[in-house]
Amino acid sequence: MTGIRPWQSAALFAAAYASLVNAAELSPTEIVARAHAAAGGAFWVNPQTLSMDGYGLFYDGATTRRHEQHRMWRVYPASKAVAHQADGKVRIDSVSNGKVVFQVSWDGERTYTQAGPIADRASASQWQASFGFGAIRFALSDGYRLERLPNDHVDGHATYTVKVVDPSGGATLFGIDQKSYRIRWLGFDTPRGWHERRYSEFFEKPGVRWVQPGRVRLYYDGVKSNEIVWTDFRVNEPIADELFVLPDEPR
């Protein structure tokens, strides 16, 4: 005779219920604090710079384009009052078949593409769909508000859902793994539609307290637009201000 016996079923139900009760007792502040610790603690929460190397897959209908080189440089801000607004400094280079597909950067005041600076109005919409993850780093700061939402699953992993509301009232949702406390998902509204990112294939480097998602999948209104595979990262290395002023040679 196979299958689960009635007494086993009752025991499993009791264990699952106890787990749900224990999970329900966690406050959103405790969940975010555990996520910070799992990602690298104070070093991860308060970085100065980050450089990353990898490649990208970009989708257009059923067509997939591979960018064999995708790089990002980031200078982090000391504070963040608006989660979905450009801050600090950032530059992204993406290369396919040896040619630059796009370059975009923010030098702290202006937005650039490989053709040079762009108009301020276009600049604002350029970044509203790009900035958002940083809200989780500042989520325990003064002026931020946290709220627990229904638990969920991301790629088969049970997650807590926490809403992070910045001082301006902007909301970002985060899915945090119930076991590892790794950040597996985020979602927020953008001019392009409802934006989601799924994080997986996490990795670390010896001697660095930093857990890096190796794969980031990006969606708009439920449709995958692209995914980035990061293969290396460097934290707190100096980055010259000139790097963020385009046009410049791809790195």
C-alpha positions in Angstrom: 0.0 0.0 0.0 1.4 3.4 -1.0 0.6 7.0 -0.4 0.3 9.2 2.7 -1.5 7.7 5.6 -4.2 9.8 7.5 -2.0 10.3 10.5 0.9 11.3 8.3 -1.3 13.8 6.4 -2.4 15.3 9.7 1.2 15.6 10.9 2.3 17.3 7.6 -0.7 19.7 7.8 0.2 20.6 11.4 3.9 21.2 10.5 2.9 23.4 7.5 0.4 25.3 9.6 3.0 25.9 12.3 5.4 27.1 9.6 2.8 29.6 8.4 2.1 30.8 11.9 5.8 31.4 12.6 6.3 33.2 9.2 3.3 35.4 9.9 4.9 36.6 13.1 7.8 38.2 11.2 7.4 41.9 10.8 8.4 43.5 7.5 11.3 45.3 9.3 12.6 41.9 10.4 12.3 40.4 7.0 14.2 43.3 5.4 16.9 43.2 8.1 17.4 39.5 7.4 17.5 40.2 3.6 20.3 42.8 4.3 22.2 40.3 6.4 21.9 37.6 3.7 23.1 39.9 1.0 26.2 41.0 2.8 25.2 43.1 5.8 26.4 46.7 6.2 29.0 46.3 3.4 26.1 45.5 0.9 23.8 48.1 2.3 26.3 51.0 2.0 28.5 50.4 -1.1 30.3 53.3 -2.8 30.7 51.8 -6.3 29.9 48.7 -8.2 31.2 47.5 -11.6 29.8 44.4 -13.3 30.6 42.4 -16.5 28.4 39.9 -18.3 26.2 39.4 -21.4 22.6 40.1 -22.3 19.7 38.4 -24.1 17.2 40.8 -25.6 13.8 39.7 -26.9 11.5 41.0 -29.7 8.6 38.7 -30.1 10.1 35.2 -30.8 13.5 36.7 -31.8 16.4 36.6 -29.4 19.4 38.9 -29.8 22.6 38.1 -27.8 24.8 40.9 -26.7 28.1 39.2 -25.9 29.3 42.0 -23.7 27.1 43.9 -21.2 28.8 46.1 -18.6 27.6 48.4 -15.9 29.3 51.0 -13.6 27.5 52.4 -10.6 28.3 55.1 -8.1 25.8 54.9 -5.3 24.1 57.8 -3.6 24.4 58.5 0.2 20.6 58.8 0.5 17.5 58.0 -1.6 14.3 60.0 -1.1 12.8 58.9 -4.5 13.3 55.2 -5.4 12.4 55.5 -9.1 14.5 58.5 -10.0 18.1 58.7 -11.3 20.6 59.2 -8.5 24.3 58.7 -8.0 25.9 57.8 -11.3 25.5 54.9 -13.7 26.7 53.8 -17.1 25.7 50.8 -19.2 27.5 49.5 -22.4 26.0 46.7 -24.5 27.9 45.2 -27.5 26.7 42.7 -30.1 28.9 41.2 -32.9 31.6 43.6 -31.9 29.4 46.7 -32.4 28.0 49.0 -29.7 24.2 48.4 -29.6 23.6 51.0 -27.0 25.4 53.1 -24.4 23.5 55.1 -21.7 24.8 57.0 -18.7 23.8 59.4 -15.9 26.6 61.6 -14.6 24.6 62.9 -11.6 23.1 65.8 -13.6 22.6 64.8 -17.2 21.7 61.7 -19.2 23.8 60.6 -22.2 23.7 58.1 -25.0 26.5 57.2 -27.4 25.3 60.3 -29.4 25.8 62.6 -26.5 23.5 64.3 -23.9 19.8 64.1 -24.3 17.0 66.5 -23.3 16.0 66.7 -19.7 12.4 65.6 -20.3 13.5 62.5 -22.2 16.1 62.0 -19.4 13.4 61.6 -16.7 11.4 58.9 -18.6 14.7 57.2 -19.5 15.4 56.3 -15.8 11.9 55.7 -14.3 12.0 52.1 -15.4 15.6 51.6 -14.4 15.9 52.7 -10.8 14.1 50.8 -8.1 16.2 48.1 -6.5 18.0 50.5 -4.4 14.9 51.1 -2.3 15.6 47.9 -0.4 19.0 49.2 0.7 17.4 52.3 2.2 14.2 50.5 3.4 15.2 50.8 7.1 16.1 54.5 6.9 14.1 57.3 8.3 11.2 58.4 6.1 10.6 54.9 4.6 7.6 52.8 5.4 7.2 49.0 5.1 4.2 46.8 4.7 3.8 43.0 4.5 1.7 41.7 1.5 0.6 38.1 0.8 3.3 35.5 0.6 4.1 34.1 -2.8 6.4 31.8 -4.8 9.2 32.9 -7.2 10.7 30.2 -9.4 9.5 27.5 -6.9 10.9 29.4 -3.9 8.5 30.4 -1.1 8.8 34.2 -0.6 7.7 37.0 1.7 6.3 40.0 -0.1 7.3 43.4 1.3 6.1 46.8 0.0 8.8 49.5 0.5 7.4 53.0 0.3 10.0 55.8 -0.1 9.6 59.3 1.5 8.1 60.6 -1.8 5.3 57.9 -1.6 6.7 55.7 -4.4 6.2 52.0 -3.8 8.4 49.0 -4.7 7.4 45.4 -4.0 10.1 42.9 -3.1 9.9 39.1 -2.9 12.3 37.8 -0.3 13.1 34.0 0.0 11.6 32.6 3.2 14.6 30.3 3.8 17.7 32.1 2.5 16.3 35.6 2.7 17.8 36.4 -0.8 15.9 39.0 -2.8 14.3 37.0 -5.6 11.9 39.5 -7.1 10.8 43.1 -7.3 7.9 44.9 -9.0 6.9 48.5 -9.5 4.9 50.7 -11.9 6.6 52.5 -14.7 5.7 54.6 -17.8 6.3 51.4 -19.8 3.9 49.3 -17.7 4.2 47.1 -14.6 7.9 46.2 -14.3 9.2 43.0 -12.7 12.7 41.6 -12.2 13.5 38.0 -11.2 16.9 37.3 -9.6 18.6 33.9 -9.6 21.9 32.1 -9.9 23.5 34.0 -7.0 27.2 33.9 -6.5 30.0 35.4 -4.3 33.7 36.1 -4.5 36.2 35.1 -1.8 36.9 37.9 0.7 33.9 40.0 -0.4 30.7 40.2 1.7 28.5 40.6 -1.4 25.9 38.2 -2.8 25.4 39.0 -6.5 22.5 37.7 -8.6 24.0 36.0 -11.6 20.9 36.2 -13.7 18.3 39.0 -13.8 15.2 38.6 -16.0 13.2 41.8 -16.7 9.5 41.9 -17.6 6.9 44.6 -18.6 3.3 43.8 -18.2 4.2 40.1 -17.8 6.2 39.9 -21.0 10.0 39.2 -20.7 11.9 42.0 -22.4 15.5 40.9 -21.7 17.7 39.1 -19.2 21.2 39.9 -18.1 23.8 37.3 -17.0 26.5 38.8 -14.7 29.7 36.8 -14.6 31.9 39.2 -12.5 31.6 42.2 -10.2 33.9 44.6 -8.3 32.8 46.6 -5.3 34.2 49.9 -4.1 36.9 50.3 -6.8 37.5 53.9 -7.8 35.5 55.0 -10.9 36.5 58.3 -12.7 33.8 60.9 -13.2 34.8 61.1 -16.8 33.5 57.6 -17.4 29.9 58.8 -17.2 30.2 61.5 -19.8 29.4 60.2 -23.3 30.3 59.7 -26.1 33.2 57.6 -25.0 34.9 54.5 -26.2 33.2 51.2 -25.1 35.1 49.7 -22.2 
